[in-house]
């Protein structure tokens, strides 16, 4: 999962090291597609703002659970300007930068 520390950060070192291209770029933050991720952990040490964490750590932590819910919504809901949910397109390169976020991130104030 990618949490609050990624919002409005343009460093995308995590994308460069992801072997399966499962990190998608929204307007204000990036999102890991859990269905495509192989849990290799390569992205976590590359994040300069410590925004990446294992989704299991989100359970029971209200501050992180909201980003788990947000990430699920990014892939399963029709976002502004999109006719259908993003789903599992098989890699971020096939989609490019999505340029939109969920309602939560769009209004997140920190």
Steps between C-alpha positions, in 0.01 A plus 500: 500500500601858451399742774476868582869580466470450123232763449634786288849343480639476148789260569402170344807286569269213594377476140852447370566197720165322475562177305132452411400860422216501756537861624256738333526880508197703597476879508630549856651161596585155374315175562612137515266255331484221760377250240810555287756546780724200578596629847871513416553812712734667248304825510495549877869591558501722188225729629669820623202595718425158657149494353495130404387235747372144489119493489490265799640786712197710411251272666415633845680831437240766418757736344613229257166324447366806322778460239423130460138593425619783273724266300222247450269778379764626252483169312136397555298822467443717195712804572425852374539514123505119458212294364597182683719388790871462426493139622810290433634619164820296526751773569517874540685547171192381311296781657748783555439762765137481602490864611208461739465383858224373720276752671694445823839601359348778292381666823771381742636784711743306719 
